[in-house]
Amino acid sequence: MTVTTNPIGWREHESAPQANPATLDALRELAVSLLSDNMARASGMVGLRPYHQPKPMAGTAVTVHTRPGDNLAIHRAFDFCRPGDVLVIDGAGELTQALMGEIMASFAESLGVQGLVIDGAIRDVGALRQRDFPVYARGVTHRGPYKNGPGEINVPVTVGGMVVHPGDIIVGDEDGLLAISPADVEAVIEGARRQNAKETAALKSIANGCFDRSWVVPHRDRMMNG
């Protein structure tokens, strides 16, 4: 990955290699909760919520670190986005100024971006909620953004308490958001598929009146005595 000669606070890096489309298709078929359970239940972005009609999201992270309440770097980041990417924006969780609204979301969708993840505020939520283009944000305000900078593109960011690196695979559904390293994604998918099979069998056993809860008392006793 190369970097421009821009000074600190204005640096721009090339976007990372994209995930295999087949991998993204597989991730869209699995609940984020299943994927998260196979990452030790210790990963994920918290505090962000969806503002769109339900639709699973998966794509390669293009990251932005911007000054809170300022979206100049986000506008520039569109030049780094490719079809299949997810734009991940670290706005430090600031809610006093919206970083974007319907117009920027519409432009992102026109580029083939798979969704927006914004640790900051948005606006135009009435319009965004009518669409299935994925938009996740920390909150809402009618107040618009500034456009002065600084901001950096394709650098490590922190969104919802999770560090996201350029090129990480971002998945999202109604339960929330997760970033998966490309080096780990196949193992996470395999584990999630196994767990999905177990949970499907558990639901079937409940329907048949034979749900196994025999582990509960021994586990309680072990915790009490351990």
N, C-alpha and C positions, 0 to 999 in steps of 0.2 A: 504494500500500500504506500503510495507516494503522498507527499504533502506540499502544499503551496508555500511560497515564501511569506505569507501573511504573518503579521506579528501575533504574539500570544493574545488570545481572546477573539481572534478572527481567523483561526486556522481552518483549512478545508482539506479533508482527505478523500481520496477516491473511495467509492463504495466497495464493500467487500464482495467476494463471490457469492452468487445466489444459491439458495437451496434447490435441490432437485425437485421438479414439479411433482413427481410421484411421492416424494416424502411429504410435501405440503398436502397433497390429496389425502394421504394416510392420516395426517394429523387432524384434518378437518372432520374425519369420521370418528374421532375419539374425544370424549369429554375432557375438558381441561382438568377436572378433578382427578381423573384416572392418570393423566400424565403427571400431575403434581404429586400424587401418591407414590409414583415411581421415581421421584426426585427427593426422597426422604421426608416428604411433607414439610419441607423447610424453605421452599422457593416460592416465588410468585410476587406479583405486584399488588399491593393492598391500597385501598382507599380510592381507587378509580372505578367508575361505573360506566356501563354502556348507555349511549344516547342514540340508539338506532333500533330498527326492527331486528328481531333475533336472526343471526346469521353467523356461522362459525368462521373464524378468521385464522389464516396462517400465511406467513410471509417472512422475508429476510429483512432484518433491521437496518434501516438507514437512520442514524441517530443525529439529534440536534441538542446542543446545550446552549440555551439562550438566556439573556438577562430577563428576569421576571417581568412579565407584562409587555414584552417587546418581541415582535415577530419578524424582524428583518431577516434573521438567520433562517427562519422557516421558509420564507419566500425564496431565499437563495437555495435551500436544500431541495426544492422541487427539481432543480437542475441535476441533482444527483440520484433522483428516484427513477426506477425502472419498473415495468410491469412485473408484479409479483413481490414488490417490496412493501414493508410496513414502515411508516414514518413514526419514529419514537422520539418524543420531545420532552426534554427535561427543562421545565419552567419553574423548578424549585417549589412547586405546589402553591404558587401565588394565585390568589383568587380575586384580586382587585381589578385586574384588566383581563379581558378575554384575549387569548392568543389567536383564535380564529373562529370562523362561523361558517355559514352555508356556502359562501362563495369559494373560500379556500378549500373546503371539503369537496365541493363539486369539481374544482380543478384537479385536486389529488386523484379523485376517482377517474377523471378523464385521462390521466396519465397511466392508468392501470395499477395504481397503488391499491393494496389489498385492505388497508385500514389505517387509522390514525390513533396513536396512543399519546395522550397529552397529560403530563403532570402539571396541570394548571387549569385555567378556566376556559370555557368556550361560550358562545352565544348562538342565537338562532336555533335553539333546541327544538322549538315547535316544528320547524321544517326538517331538522335532522332526524327527529323521531318518526317521521313519516317514511323514511328511506331505510334500506337494508345495508347501506354502505357503513361499515363498522367505524364508529367514533367512540373512543373511551376517553374520559376526562375526569379530573378531580372535582370540578364544580362548574357553576354557571354565574355569569354576570353580564349585564347589558353593556358595560363600559368597554369600549374598543381598545386595541393595543397601540403602543408606540412603534415606531419603525426607525430606530436609531442605532441598534446594536448595543454592545458587541454580541457575538455568538459564534459557536464552532460547530462544524459538521463532521460526522463520522469519527467521533471520539467516544470513549467510555462515558456513560451517563448513569444517573441513578433515578429510577422512575418507580414510584410506589414502594420505595424501600429496597428495590432489587437493582443490582448493577447489570446494565445491559451493554454489551459490546457490539460494535458494528459487525454485521454478519450473523449475529445470533438469530435463531428462528423464534418468531413471536407467534404465539397462539392465543386465541381469545374466544370466549363464549359467554353465556349469560352468567356463569359463575365467576368469571374474572380472567386474568391475564397471566401469562407465563413466558419466560424467555428460556430457550434451550440452546446450549452450545451445539454447533454442528457435530462436534466429536462425540457427543452423548446421545444424539437424537435417535439413532436406530435402536439402542438399548432401551431408551425410554418408551419408544413405540412398542417394542416387543413386550416389555413388562406391562404396559397399559392394556395390550390386547389380552394377555393372560388374565389380568385382573377383571377385565370386562367379561370374560367367559365365566369367571367365578361369581361375579355379581349377577349375571344373567341366571346362573344356576340357583343362586340364593333367592332371587325373586320368584323363580319357578317353584322352589320348595315352600315359600310362603303361601303361594296360591294353592299348593297341594296340602297345606296344613302340616308340613313336616320340617319346619325350619329348625336347624340345629343350633341350640344355645347352650350346649353342654360345657362350653369353655368358660362361661361367665363366672361361676362360683369358684372353680380352681384358680382362675386368674385373680379374682378378688382376694382369695386366701393367700396367694403368693405375694401380693402387694402388701397385705396387712402384716405378714410375717417376715417380709424381706427387708 
